[in-house]
């Protein structure tokens, strides 16, 4: 019996690896191409900076800088406590990409340079640049921010400021440790928290003893000191007259190493490119900054400016996540239509855009207040005192939820490390913790209200600039005034009050400065409560087209 011949079938050429319906890489674009950011820079007095901002934005969006960001986070800092011969060196090694990112940041004036720029809007320009550049990679922003913030605190010691301020405001970055006066530019850090106290810095046990030559010697252990390779640190320690602020250089003027024993680097959730450490002081040389026993009052100038940068950083992180989500839904199709044209996705992206615009607008308003306060505007200084706590609480609190929602817009692609979204997600909780957690800022608001009534009046003036423009805003402000007037159980209610204050302040800013579609959607959803508990629950009559017109590129 003959075998039955096999059936003959014709198969088309297999194309199993043809890639379709995937968005192109989001690179080669201008990160500053965002109407919300550009309008805010103009409004707050730094229009003269826009050409440089767009130049920096194009660099931040380049493939090269995206590669730097990835490398700096994948190749994490490494602690070397000793050299090959057993000598204590306490150095941290970074990937070259980290130094490249820092070099751009400092050369662009994002460190301390704004303090020597007498143009109106200099601090607004620096804030916008910080937002754009930190969108590319946030970890290296920590030493940049602390360097910026150290200048006003150091001015409490005029002799020290005369020596070090020109170097802290330099646009030259030089890595490595050597005598500060021999370097073309310096970076500064901060050492406040200790293991037994954390936020309660008055529980610090690090001790300071004055020497015959006018210097001090410190002995103690700090619990969380970031960027340990910075050149100078402002440190809190207990002097005979009480908690005081000291300047601690890594290298002494004669070129010898100061005692700064790095016990370990923290294994953090995110912020992986940036080293955070536990240094130990043992007969460590220091110089007093400000009055003995007034350490908190001295260093609070630094804390205030780093809190401002936390708001800027969280607004930038929210905006970066929105840009990724918007890019994805513009190019991805589902059920025969682009995702951005699907009604439910329009609601999600529109809601995220609304959150981002409110955060960016408030962040730049704070930067404008900081700028005008430096020029002697007492009302702006009073506004900044209260509004920084309010903005720090709310903008930083909203970032993790917004980034998580943006990540979900990419689906499984967003959960993959190569998308960059997991890095944004891990970074998102940081600014809510750095420089005072949510409770700290809520209680700080209460202190400002009780001790500095001019700050409440400044906030009232700002909010009431929009009086009568939207009945929902007017009603929310009346309600908030009632809450602010109550003193019973004030600490228990502090989070509720500070949240409402942030929303009313954002509402006032958007009613005055944003398009009608944005202001109406914000007042309806954030002030009148016409929304659900998640993003993408805006009311059906929202002008989604108007919201989506505001998306960054």
Beta strands, then each sheet from edge to edge (+ up, - down):
strand 1: 78-82
strand 2: 88-93
strand 3: 188-191
strand 4: 207-210
strand 5: 216-221
strand 6: 225-226
strand 7: 232-239
strand 8: 242-249
strand 9: 261-265
strand 10: 276-289
strand 11: 333-334
strand 12: 337-338
sheet 1: 1+ 2-
sheet 2: 3+ 7+ 8- 10+ 5- 4+
sheet 3: 3+ 7+ 8- 10+ 6-
sheet 4: 3+ 7+ 8- 10+ 9-
sheet 5: 11+ 12-
end
